[in-house]
C-alpha cells in the first residue's frame, strides 16, 4: 500500500499518461515494483493522518538522510 497526501502524485502512479516526462526514470522503477506484486493500492491520505511523512516533508528530508522503518 502506498499512501500520499498528494492527489497529483497518486494520479501519476496510477495513470501513466498523466506523468511528467522528466520523472520517467522514477516511474520506471515504480512500474517495475507494481508488476512484481500481486495487489497494489494507492491511497490519498490527509496530512494529519500521516504525521511522520508530513514531518519529514516539512523538514526537507533528503535521500541521504532518510529513515526507513518496517512495521
Secondary structure as GFF3:
##gff-version 3
##sequence-region A 1 71
A	DSSP	beta_strand	2	4	.	.	.	ID=ss1
A	DSSP	alpha_helix	7	14	.	.	.	ID=ss2
A	DSSP	three_ten_helix	16	18	.	.	.	ID=ss3
A	DSSP	three_ten_helix	21	23	.	.	.	ID=ss4
A	DSSP	alpha_helix	24	36	.	.	.	ID=ss5
A	DSSP	beta_strand	42	44	.	.	.	ID=ss6
A	DSSP	three_ten_helix	47	49	.	.	.	ID=ss7
A	DSSP	alpha_helix	51	59	.	.	.	ID=ss8
A	DSSP	three_ten_helix	63	65	.	.	.	ID=ss9
###
